[in-house]
Amino acid sequence: MRRGRNPRRAYDENGWEIAPPTVGDMRAQGDVTAAVTGHGCRRHVVIPIDRFPADLPFPDIALRIVCSRAEAATCR
């Protein structure tokens, strides 16, 4: 991966970033939840997306959540 590229983004054949869908876009399509998996513990949960701002890029939800398990330090 080239330096300066965001791993949570897609890029076209010319290297230009493709804008990800936002939480608002997902809501407009009727989605009200997101399925997420903890990186450390591999816990899989479904969370409501109504607590996130509409302009938040959907892939960035992962940056805003923290596992509620006791070993949460391993889930980030």
C-alpha positions in Angstrom: 0.0 0.0 0.0 1.3 3.4 -0.9 2.0 5.9 1.9 -0.9 8.3 2.6 -3.7 6.0 1.5 -6.5 5.2 4.0 -7.0 1.5 4.4 -10.7 2.0 5.0 -11.2 3.6 1.6 -11.4 2.3 -2.0 -9.4 3.7 -4.8 -10.0 3.7 -8.5 -7.5 2.6 -11.2 -5.9 6.1 -11.2 -5.4 6.1 -7.5 -8.2 8.5 -6.7 -10.2 7.9 -3.6 -13.7 6.6 -4.1 -16.0 8.4 -1.6 -17.5 5.8 0.8 -21.2 5.7 1.6 -22.2 7.7 4.7 -24.4 6.7 7.6 -27.0 9.0 6.1 -26.8 7.1 2.7 -27.3 3.8 4.6 -30.3 5.2 6.4 -31.8 6.4 3.1 -31.6 2.8 1.9 -33.5 1.6 4.9 -30.6 0.2 6.9 -30.9 0.8 10.7 -28.2 -1.5 12.0 -24.5 -2.4 11.3 -22.9 -5.8 11.9 -19.4 -5.3 13.5 -16.7 -7.6 14.7 -14.1 -6.8 17.3 -10.5 -7.0 15.9 -9.0 -8.6 19.1 -11.8 -10.8 20.5 -13.7 -11.5 17.2 -17.0 -10.8 19.0 -19.7 -10.2 16.5 -22.6 -7.9 17.3 -25.3 -5.9 15.5 -25.5 -2.3 16.6 -28.1 0.5 15.8 -26.7 3.2 13.5 -29.0 6.0 14.8 -26.4 7.2 17.3 -24.0 8.1 14.5 -24.0 11.4 12.6 -25.4 11.2 9.0 -22.2 12.6 7.5 -20.0 10.0 9.1 -18.4 7.7 6.4 -19.9 4.2 7.0 -16.5 2.4 7.3 -15.5 4.8 10.0 -18.1 3.4 12.4 -15.3 1.1 13.5 -13.4 4.1 14.9 -16.2 5.1 17.1 -17.1 1.9 18.9 -15.4 0.1 21.9 -16.2 -3.5 23.0 -18.2 -3.7 26.2 -16.6 -7.0 27.3 -14.2 -7.1 30.3 -11.3 -7.8 28.0 -12.2 -4.7 25.9 -8.5 -3.7 25.7 -8.0 -6.6 23.3 -11.0 -5.7 21.1 -9.8 -2.3 19.8 
